[in-house]
């Protein structure tokens, strides 16, 4: 995905065109279902340097589960649901933890 596919507006971002197609493809591959709907209040991205030293852009989105079951791809070994109190105890990157803290705060 490229940043030009994500547009800022009215205090939040929205996915359009190729970016939404890429998101749906990635979600289908990784968790077994497409987004259908992306929560516009929780669509964020940040750039970071991976362990291998490669510059990487991570997109983080919230999509409704709506009775679907997560079916992980072979490249993923597990997933878990967390509460706001558990954010700091995860092995997520500091950037991801900050996004989750912001989302939990806004959702309260």
DRENDO-190285 format. One record per residue: residue number from 1; z, y, x of N, C-alpha, C, CB in turn; residue in one letter. Coordinates in steps of 0.1 Angstrom, whole numbers. Glycine has a CB too. Layout:
<nuro num="NUM" n_up="Z" n_north="Y" n_east="X" ca_up="Z" ca_north="Y" ca_east="X" c_up="Z" c_north="Y" c_east="X" cb_up="Z" cb_north="Y" cb_east="X" residuo="a"/>
...
This chain:
<nuro num="1" n_up="0" n_north="-12" n_east="8" ca_up="0" ca_north="0" ca_east="0" c_up="0" c_north="12" c_east="9" cb_up="12" cb_north="0" cb_east="-9" residuo="x"/>
<nuro num="2" n_up="-6" n_north="23" n_east="4" ca_up="-6" ca_north="35" ca_east="11" c_up="1" c_north="46" c_east="3" cb_up="-21" cb_north="40" cb_east="14" residuo="x"/>
<nuro num="3" n_up="7" n_north="55" n_east="10" ca_up="15" ca_north="65" ca_east="4" c_up="6" c_north="74" c_east="-6" cb_up="21" cb_north="74" cb_east="14" residuo="x"/>
<nuro num="4" n_up="-7" n_north="75" n_east="-3" ca_up="-15" ca_north="83" ca_east="-12" c_up="-16" c_north="77" c_east="-26" cb_up="-29" cb_north="84" cb_east="-7" residuo="x"/>
<nuro num="5" n_up="-12" n_north="64" n_east="-28" ca_up="-12" ca_north="58" ca_east="-41" c_up="0" c_north="60" c_east="-49" cb_up="-14" cb_north="43" cb_east="-39" residuo="x"/>
<nuro num="6" n_up="10" n_north="67" n_east="-43" ca_up="22" ca_north="70" ca_east="-50" c_up="23" c_north="85" c_east="-52" cb_up="35" cb_north="64" cb_east="-43" residuo="x"/>
<nuro num="7" n_up="25" n_north="89" n_east="-64" ca_up="25" ca_north="104" ca_east="-66" c_up="39" c_north="108" c_east="-71" cb_up="15" cb_north="107" cb_east="-77" residuo="x"/>
<nuro num="8" n_up="43" n_north="119" n_east="-65" ca_up="56" ca_north="125" ca_east="-69" c_up="53" c_north="134" c_east="-81" cb_up="62" cb_north="133" cb_east="-57" residuo="x"/>
<nuro num="9" n_up="63" n_north="135" n_east="-90" ca_up="62" ca_north="144" ca_east="-101" c_up="74" c_north="143" c_east="-110" cb_up="50" cb_north="140" cb_east="-110" residuo="x"/>
<nuro num="10" n_up="78" n_north="155" n_east="-114" ca_up="90" ca_north="156" ca_east="-123" c_up="102" c_north="149" c_east="-118" cb_up="87" cb_north="150" cb_east="-137" residuo="x"/>
<nuro num="11" n_up="104" n_north="149" n_east="-105" ca_up="116" ca_north="144" ca_east="-99" c_up="116" c_north="129" c_east="-96" cb_up="128" cb_north="147" cb_east="-107" residuo="x"/>
<nuro num="12" n_up="105" n_north="122" n_east="-99" ca_up="104" ca_north="108" ca_east="-96" c_up="90" c_north="105" c_east="-92" cb_up="108" cb_north="100" cb_east="-108" residuo="x"/>
<nuro num="13" n_up="88" n_north="92" n_east="-88" ca_up="75" ca_north="87" ca_east="-84" c_up="69" c_north="78" c_east="-95" cb_up="76" cb_north="80" cb_east="-70" residuo="x"/>
<nuro num="14" n_up="56" n_north="76" n_east="-94" ca_up="50" ca_north="66" ca_east="-103" c_up="39" c_north="59" c_east="-95" cb_up="44" cb_north="72" cb_east="-116" residuo="x"/>
<nuro num="15" n_up="37" n_north="46" n_east="-98" ca_up="27" ca_north="39" ca_east="-92" c_up="14" c_north="40" c_east="-100" cb_up="31" cb_north="24" cb_east="-90" residuo="x"/>
<nuro num="16" n_up="3" n_north="41" n_east="-93" ca_up="-10" ca_north="41" ca_east="-100" c_up="-20" c_north="32" c_east="-93" cb_up="-15" cb_north="56" cb_east="-101" residuo="x"/>
<nuro num="17" n_up="-30" n_north="29" n_east="-100" ca_up="-42" ca_north="21" ca_east="-95" c_up="-39" c_north="10" c_east="-85" cb_up="-50" cb_north="31" cb_east="-88" residuo="x"/>
<nuro num="18" n_up="-44" n_north="11" n_east="-73" ca_up="-43" ca_north="0" ca_east="-63" c_up="-29" c_north="-3" c_east="-60" cb_up="-51" cb_north="4" cb_east="-51" residuo="x"/>
<nuro num="19" n_up="-20" n_north="7" n_east="-59" ca_up="-6" ca_north="4" ca_east="-56" c_up="1" c_north="-4" c_east="-66" cb_up="2" cb_north="18" cb_east="-55" residuo="x"/>
<nuro num="20" n_up="-2" n_north="-2" n_east="-79" ca_up="4" ca_north="-10" ca_east="-90" c_up="-2" c_north="-25" c_east="-89" cb_up="1" cb_north="-4" cb_east="-104" residuo="x"/>
<nuro num="21" n_up="-15" n_north="-26" n_east="-86" ca_up="-21" ca_north="-39" ca_east="-84" c_up="-14" c_north="-46" c_east="-73" cb_up="-36" cb_north="-38" cb_east="-82" residuo="x"/>
<nuro num="22" n_up="-12" n_north="-39" n_east="-62" ca_up="-6" ca_north="-45" ca_east="-50" c_up="9" c_north="-49" c_east="-53" cb_up="-6" cb_north="-36" cb_east="-38" residuo="x"/>
<nuro num="23" n_up="16" n_north="-41" n_east="-60" ca_up="30" ca_north="-44" ca_east="-64" c_up="30" c_north="-57" c_east="-73" cb_up="36" cb_north="-33" cb_east="-72" residuo="x"/>
<nuro num="24" n_up="21" n_north="-58" n_east="-83" ca_up="21" ca_north="-70" ca_east="-91" c_up="17" c_north="-82" c_east="-84" cb_up="11" cb_north="-68" cb_east="-103" residuo="x"/>
<nuro num="25" n_up="8" n_north="-81" n_east="-74" ca_up="4" ca_north="-92" ca_east="-66" c_up="16" c_north="-97" c_east="-57" cb_up="-8" cb_north="-89" cb_east="-57" residuo="x"/>
<nuro num="26" n_up="23" n_north="-87" n_east="-51" ca_up="34" ca_north="-91" ca_east="-42" c_up="45" c_north="-97" c_east="-51" cb_up="39" cb_north="-79" cb_east="-35" residuo="x"/>
<nuro num="27" n_up="49" n_north="-91" n_east="-62" ca_up="59" ca_north="-97" ca_east="-71" c_up="56" c_north="-111" c_east="-75" cb_up="62" cb_north="-88" cb_east="-83" residuo="x"/>
<nuro num="28" n_up="43" n_north="-113" n_east="-79" ca_up="39" ca_north="-126" ca_east="-84" c_up="40" c_north="-136" c_east="-73" cb_up="24" cb_north="-126" cb_east="-89" residuo="x"/>
<nuro num="29" n_up="37" n_north="-132" n_east="-60" ca_up="38" ca_north="-141" ca_east="-49" c_up="52" c_north="-144" c_east="-45" cb_up="31" cb_north="-136" cb_east="-37" residuo="x"/>
<nuro num="30" n_up="61" n_north="-134" n_east="-46" ca_up="74" ca_north="-135" ca_east="-41" c_up="85" c_north="-140" c_east="-51" cb_up="79" cb_north="-122" cb_east="-35" residuo="x"/>
<nuro num="31" n_up="83" n_north="-136" n_east="-64" ca_up="93" ca_north="-140" ca_east="-74" c_up="88" c_north="-147" c_east="-86" cb_up="101" cb_north="-127" cb_east="-78" residuo="x"/>
<nuro num="32" n_up="74" n_north="-148" n_east="-87" ca_up="68" ca_north="-156" ca_east="-97" c_up="64" c_north="-149" c_east="-110" cb_up="78" cb_north="-166" cb_east="-101" residuo="x"/>
<nuro num="33" n_up="65" n_north="-135" n_east="-110" ca_up="60" ca_north="-128" ca_east="-121" c_up="56" c_north="-114" c_east="-117" cb_up="71" cb_north="-127" cb_east="-133" residuo="x"/>
<nuro num="34" n_up="48" n_north="-107" n_east="-125" ca_up="43" ca_north="-94" ca_east="-122" c_up="53" c_north="-84" c_east="-129" cb_up="29" cb_north="-91" cb_east="-128" residuo="x"/>
<nuro num="35" n_up="52" n_north="-71" n_east="-125" ca_up="61" ca_north="-61" ca_east="-130" c_up="60" c_north="-58" c_east="-145" cb_up="59" cb_north="-48" cb_east="-122" residuo="x"/>
<nuro num="36" n_up="49" n_north="-57" n_east="-150" ca_up="46" ca_north="-53" ca_east="-164" c_up="51" c_north="-38" c_east="-166" cb_up="54" cb_north="-62" cb_east="-174" residuo="x"/>
<nuro num="37" n_up="63" n_north="-35" n_east="-162" ca_up="68" ca_north="-21" ca_east="-163" c_up="77" c_north="-18" c_east="-151" cb_up="76" cb_north="-19" cb_east="-176" residuo="x"/>
<nuro num="38" n_up="75" n_north="-7" n_east="-145" ca_up="83" ca_north="-2" ca_east="-134" c_up="92" c_north="9" c_east="-138" cb_up="74" cb_north="2" cb_east="-121" residuo="x"/>
<nuro num="39" n_up="105" n_north="8" n_east="-136" ca_up="114" ca_north="18" ca_east="-140" c_up="111" c_north="31" c_east="-132" cb_up="129" cb_north="14" cb_east="-138" residuo="x"/>
<nuro num="40" n_up="106" n_north="42" n_east="-138" ca_up="103" ca_north="54" ca_east="-130" c_up="115" c_north="60" c_east="-123" cb_up="96" cb_north="64" cb_east="-139" residuo="x"/>
<nuro num="41" n_up="127" n_north="57" n_east="-128" ca_up="139" ca_north="63" ca_east="-122" c_up="143" c_north="55" c_east="-110" cb_up="150" cb_north="63" cb_east="-132" residuo="x"/>
<nuro num="42" n_up="137" n_north="44" n_east="-107" ca_up="140" ca_north="36" ca_east="-95" c_up="128" c_north="31" c_east="-88" cb_up="150" cb_north="24" cb_east="-99" residuo="x"/>
<nuro num="43" n_up="120" n_north="40" n_east="-82" ca_up="109" ca_north="37" ca_east="-74" c_up="110" c_north="45" c_east="-62" cb_up="95" cb_north="39" cb_east="-82" residuo="x"/>
<nuro num="44" n_up="113" n_north="39" n_east="-51" ca_up="115" ca_north="46" ca_east="-38" c_up="108" c_north="39" c_east="-27" cb_up="130" cb_north="48" cb_east="-36" residuo="x"/>
<nuro num="45" n_up="106" n_north="46" n_east="-16" ca_up="101" ca_north="40" ca_east="-4" c_up="107" c_north="47" c_east="8" cb_up="86" cb_north="40" cb_east="-4" residuo="x"/>
<nuro num="46" n_up="107" n_north="40" n_east="19" ca_up="111" ca_north="46" ca_east="32" c_up="104" c_north="38" c_east="43" cb_up="127" cb_north="45" cb_east="33" residuo="x"/>
<nuro num="47" n_up="103" n_north="45" n_east="54" ca_up="97" ca_north="39" ca_east="66" c_up="108" c_north="35" c_east="76" cb_up="87" cb_north="49" cb_east="73" residuo="x"/>
<nuro num="48" n_up="106" n_north="24" n_east="83" ca_up="116" ca_north="20" ca_east="93" c_up="108" c_north="12" c_east="103" cb_up="127" cb_north="11" cb_east="86" residuo="x"/>
<nuro num="49" n_up="115" n_north="9" n_east="114" ca_up="110" ca_north="1" ca_east="125" c_up="115" c_north="-13" c_east="124" cb_up="113" cb_north="7" cb_east="139" residuo="x"/>
<nuro num="50" n_up="107" n_north="-23" n_east="123" ca_up="111" ca_north="-37" ca_east="121" c_up="117" c_north="-42" c_east="134" cb_up="99" cb_north="-46" cb_east="117" residuo="x"/>
<nuro num="51" n_up="123" n_north="-54" n_east="134" ca_up="129" ca_north="-60" ca_east="145" c_up="119" c_north="-62" c_east="157" cb_up="135" cb_north="-73" cb_east="142" residuo="x"/>
<nuro num="52" n_up="106" n_north="-64" n_east="153" ca_up="96" ca_north="-66" ca_east="163" c_up="91" c_north="-52" c_east="168" cb_up="84" cb_north="-74" cb_east="157" residuo="x"/>
<nuro num="53" n_up="96" n_north="-41" n_east="163" ca_up="92" ca_north="-28" ca_east="168" c_up="80" c_north="-22" c_east="160" cb_up="88" cb_north="-29" cb_east="182" residuo="x"/>
<nuro num="54" n_up="76" n_north="-29" n_east="150" ca_up="64" ca_north="-24" ca_east="141" c_up="69" c_north="-14" c_east="131" cb_up="57" cb_north="-36" cb_east="135" residuo="x"/>
<nuro num="55" n_up="62" n_north="-3" n_east="129" ca_up="65" ca_north="7" ca_east="119" c_up="62" c_north="0" c_east="105" cb_up="58" cb_north="20" cb_east="121" residuo="x"/>
<nuro num="56" n_up="71" n_north="1" n_east="96" ca_up="70" ca_north="-6" ca_east="83" c_up="74" c_north="3" c_east="72" cb_up="78" cb_north="-19" cb_east="83" residuo="x"/>
<nuro num="57" n_up="67" n_north="2" n_east="60" ca_up="70" ca_north="10" ca_east="48" c_up="75" c_north="0" c_east="38" cb_up="58" cb_north="18" cb_east="43" residuo="x"/>
<nuro num="58" n_up="87" n_north="2" n_east="33" ca_up="93" ca_north="-6" ca_east="23" c_up="93" c_north="1" c_east="10" cb_up="108" cb_north="-11" cb_east="27" residuo="x"/>
<nuro num="59" n_up="88" n_north="-5" n_east="-1" ca_up="88" ca_north="0" ca_east="-14" c_up="99" c_north="-8" c_east="-21" cb_up="74" cb_north="-1" cb_east="-21" residuo="x"/>
<nuro num="60" n_up="108" n_north="-1" n_east="-29" ca_up="118" ca_north="-7" ca_east="-36" c_up="117" c_north="-2" c_east="-51" cb_up="132" cb_north="-3" cb_east="-31" residuo="x"/>
<nuro num="61" n_up="116" n_north="-12" n_east="-60" ca_up="114" ca_north="-9" ca_east="-74" c_up="124" c_north="-17" c_east="-82" cb_up="99" cb_north="-12" cb_east="-78" residuo="x"/>
<nuro num="62" n_up="126" n_north="-12" n_east="-95" ca_up="133" ca_north="-19" ca_east="-105" c_up="124" c_north="-23" c_east="-116" cb_up="145" cb_north="-11" cb_east="-110" residuo="x"/>
<nuro num="63" n_up="123" n_north="-36" n_east="-119" ca_up="115" ca_north="-41" ca_east="-130" c_up="124" c_north="-49" c_east="-139" cb_up="103" cb_north="-49" cb_east="-125" residuo="x"/>
<nuro num="64" n_up="122" n_north="-49" n_east="-152" ca_up="130" ca_north="-57" ca_east="-161" c_up="127" c_north="-72" c_east="-159" cb_up="127" cb_north="-53" cb_east="-175" residuo="x"/>
<nuro num="65" n_up="138" n_north="-80" n_east="-159" ca_up="137" ca_north="-94" ca_east="-159" c_up="132" c_north="-100" c_east="-172" cb_up="150" cb_north="-101" cb_east="-154" residuo="x"/>
<nuro num="66" n_up="137" n_north="-95" n_east="-183" ca_up="133" ca_north="-98" ca_east="-197" c_up="131" c_north="-113" c_east="-199" cb_up="121" cb_north="-91" cb_east="-200" residuo="x"/>
<nuro num="67" n_up="141" n_north="-121" n_east="-197" ca_up="141" ca_north="-135" ca_east="-200" c_up="133" c_north="-143" c_east="-190" cb_up="135" cb_north="-137" cb_east="-213" residuo="x"/>
<nuro num="68" n_up="127" n_north="-138" n_east="-180" ca_up="119" ca_north="-145" ca_east="-170" c_up="129" c_north="-151" c_east="-160" cb_up="108" cb_north="-137" cb_east="-164" residuo="x"/>
<nuro num="69" n_up="124" n_north="-162" n_east="-153" ca_up="132" ca_north="-168" ca_east="-142" c_up="125" c_north="-164" c_east="-129" cb_up="133" cb_north="-183" cb_east="-144" residuo="x"/>
<nuro num="70" n_up="133" n_north="-161" n_east="-119" ca_up="128" ca_north="-159" ca_east="-106" c_up="124" c_north="-172" c_east="-100" cb_up="139" cb_north="-151" cb_east="-97" residuo="x"/>
<nuro num="71" n_up="112" n_north="-173" n_east="-94" ca_up="107" ca_north="-185" ca_east="-87" c_up="103" c_north="-180" c_east="-73" cb_up="95" cb_north="-192" cb_east="-95" residuo="x"/>
<nuro num="72" n_up="111" n_north="-182" n_east="-64" ca_up="109" ca_north="-176" ca_east="-50" c_up="97" c_north="-183" c_east="-43" cb_up="121" cb_north="-178" cb_east="-42" residuo="x"/>
<nuro num="73" n_up="90" n_north="-176" n_east="-35" ca_up="80" ca_north="-182" ca_east="-27" c_up="86" c_north="-190" c_east="-16" cb_up="70" cb_north="-171" cb_east="-21" residuo="x"/>
<nuro num="74" n_up="78" n_north="-197" n_east="-8" ca_up="84" ca_north="-205" ca_east="3" c_up="89" c_north="-197" c_east="14" cb_up="73" cb_north="-214" cb_east="8" residuo="x"/>
<nuro num="75" n_up="84" n_north="-184" n_east="15" ca_up="89" ca_north="-176" ca_east="26" c_up="103" c_north="-170" c_east="23" cb_up="79" cb_north="-165" cb_east="29" residuo="x"/>
<nuro num="76" n_up="108" n_north="-171" n_east="11" ca_up="121" ca_north="-166" ca_east="8" c_up="130" c_north="-178" c_east="5" cb_up="120" cb_north="-156" cb_east="-5" residuo="x"/>
<nuro num="77" n_up="143" n_north="-177" n_east="9" ca_up="152" ca_north="-188" ca_east="8" c_up="162" c_north="-186" c_east="-4" cb_up="159" cb_north="-190" cb_east="20" residuo="x"/>
<nuro num="78" n_up="165" n_north="-174" n_east="-7" ca_up="175" ca_north="-172" ca_east="-18" c_up="174" c_north="-157" c_east="-23" cb_up="189" cb_north="-175" cb_east="-13" residuo="x"/>
<nuro num="79" n_up="181" n_north="-155" n_east="-34" ca_up="182" ca_north="-142" ca_east="-40" c_up="196" c_north="-142" c_east="-47" cb_up="171" cb_north="-138" cb_east="-50" residuo="x"/>
<nuro num="80" n_up="201" n_north="-130" n_east="-49" ca_up="213" ca_north="-129" ca_east="-57" c_up="214" c_north="-116" c_east="-64" cb_up="226" cb_north="-131" cb_east="-47" residuo="x"/>
<nuro num="81" n_up="221" n_north="-115" n_east="-75" ca_up="224" ca_north="-103" ca_east="-82" c_up="237" c_north="-97" c_east="-76" cb_up="225" cb_north="-105" cb_east="-98" residuo="x"/>
<nuro num="82" n_up="237" n_north="-84" n_east="-75" ca_up="249" ca_north="-78" ca_east="-69" c_up="254" c_north="-66" c_east="-78" cb_up="247" cb_north="-73" cb_east="-55" residuo="x"/>
<nuro num="83" n_up="266" n_north="-63" n_east="-78" ca_up="272" ca_north="-52" ca_east="-85" c_up="273" c_north="-40" c_east="-75" cb_up="286" cb_north="-55" cb_east="-91" residuo="x"/>
<nuro num="84" n_up="276" n_north="-29" n_east="-81" ca_up="277" ca_north="-17" ca_east="-72" c_up="288" c_north="-19" c_east="-61" cb_up="281" cb_north="-4" cb_east="-80" residuo="x"/>
<nuro num="85" n_up="299" n_north="-26" n_east="-65" ca_up="309" ca_north="-29" ca_east="-55" c_up="305" c_north="-38" c_east="-43" cb_up="321" cb_north="-35" cb_east="-62" residuo="x"/>
<nuro num="86" n_up="294" n_north="-45" n_east="-45" ca_up="290" ca_north="-55" ca_east="-35" c_up="279" c_north="-49" c_east="-25" cb_up="285" cb_north="-67" cb_east="-41" residuo="x"/>
<nuro num="87" n_up="274" n_north="-37" n_east="-28" ca_up="263" ca_north="-32" ca_east="-20" c_up="267" c_north="-32" c_east="-5" cb_up="260" cb_north="-18" cb_east="-24" residuo="x"/>
<nuro num="88" n_up="278" n_north="-27" n_east="-1" ca_up="282" ca_north="-26" ca_east="13" c_up="284" c_north="-39" c_east="20" cb_up="294" cb_north="-18" cb_east="15" residuo="x"/>
<nuro num="89" n_up="286" n_north="-50" n_east="12" ca_up="288" ca_north="-63" ca_east="19" c_up="276" c_north="-71" c_east="20" cb_up="298" cb_north="-71" cb_east="10" residuo="x"/>
<nuro num="90" n_up="264" n_north="-65" n_east="16" ca_up="251" ca_north="-72" ca_east="18" c_up="246" c_north="-70" c_east="32" cb_up="241" cb_north="-67" cb_east="7" residuo="x"/>
<nuro num="91" n_up="236" n_north="-79" n_east="35" ca_up="230" ca_north="-77" ca_east="48" c_up="217" c_north="-69" c_east="47" cb_up="226" cb_north="-91" cb_east="54" residuo="x"/>
<nuro num="92" n_up="216" n_north="-61" n_east="37" ca_up="205" ca_north="-52" ca_east="35" c_up="205" c_north="-41" c_east="46" cb_up="205" cb_north="-45" cb_east="21" residuo="x"/>
<nuro num="93" n_up="194" n_north="-35" n_east="48" ca_up="193" ca_north="-24" ca_east="57" c_up="201" c_north="-12" c_east="52" cb_up="178" cb_north="-20" cb_east="60" residuo="x"/>
<nuro num="94" n_up="205" n_north="-3" n_east="61" ca_up="212" ca_north="9" ca_east="56" c_up="204" c_north="17" c_east="46" cb_up="215" cb_north="18" cb_east="68" residuo="x"/>
<nuro num="95" n_up="191" n_north="18" n_east="48" ca_up="182" ca_north="25" ca_east="39" c_up="182" c_north="19" c_east="25" cb_up="167" cb_north="26" cb_east="44" residuo="x"/>
<nuro num="96" n_up="181" n_north="5" n_east="24" ca_up="182" ca_north="-2" ca_east="12" c_up="195" c_north="0" c_east="5" cb_up="179" cb_north="-17" cb_east="14" residuo="x"/>
<nuro num="97" n_up="206" n_north="-1" n_east="13" ca_up="219" ca_north="2" ca_east="7" c_up="221" c_north="15" c_east="1" cb_up="230" cb_north="0" cb_east="18" residuo="x"/>
<nuro num="98" n_up="215" n_north="26" n_east="8" ca_up="215" ca_north="39" ca_east="2" c_up="208" c_north="40" c_east="-11" cb_up="209" cb_north="49" cb_east="12" residuo="x"/>
<nuro num="99" n_up="196" n_north="33" n_east="-12" ca_up="189" ca_north="33" ca_east="-24" c_up="196" c_north="27" c_east="-35" cb_up="175" cb_north="26" cb_east="-22" residuo="x"/>
<nuro num="100" n_up="203" n_north="15" n_east="-32" ca_up="210" ca_north="8" ca_east="-43" c_up="222" c_north="17" c_east="-47" cb_up="215" cb_north="-5" cb_east="-37" residuo="x"/>
<nuro num="101" n_up="229" n_north="23" n_east="-38" ca_up="241" ca_north="31" ca_east="-42" c_up="236" c_north="43" c_east="-51" cb_up="247" cb_north="38" cb_east="-29" residuo="x"/>
<nuro num="102" n_up="225" n_north="49" n_east="-48" ca_up="220" ca_north="60" ca_east="-56" c_up="216" c_north="54" c_east="-70" cb_up="207" cb_north="66" cb_east="-50" residuo="x"/>
<nuro num="103" n_up="210" n_north="43" n_east="-71" ca_up="206" ca_north="37" ca_east="-83" c_up="218" c_north="34" c_east="-92" cb_up="197" cb_north="25" cb_east="-81" residuo="x"/>
<nuro num="104" n_up="228" n_north="27" n_east="-86" ca_up="240" ca_north="24" ca_east="-93" c_up="247" c_north="36" c_east="-98" cb_up="249" cb_north="15" cb_east="-85" residuo="x"/>
<nuro num="105" n_up="247" n_north="47" n_east="-90" ca_up="254" ca_north="59" ca_east="-94" c_up="247" c_north="65" c_east="-106" cb_up="254" cb_north="69" cb_east="-82" residuo="x"/>
<nuro num="106" n_up="233" n_north="66" n_east="-106" ca_up="225" ca_north="71" ca_east="-116" c_up="226" c_north="63" c_east="-129" cb_up="211" cb_north="73" cb_east="-112" residuo="x"/>
<nuro num="107" n_up="228" n_north="50" n_east="-128" ca_up="228" ca_north="41" ca_east="-139" c_up="242" c_north="42" c_east="-147" cb_up="226" cb_north="27" cb_east="-135" residuo="x"/>
<nuro num="108" n_up="252" n_north="48" n_east="-141" ca_up="265" ca_north="48" ca_east="-147" c_up="266" c_north="59" c_east="-157" cb_up="276" cb_north="50" cb_east="-137" residuo="x"/>
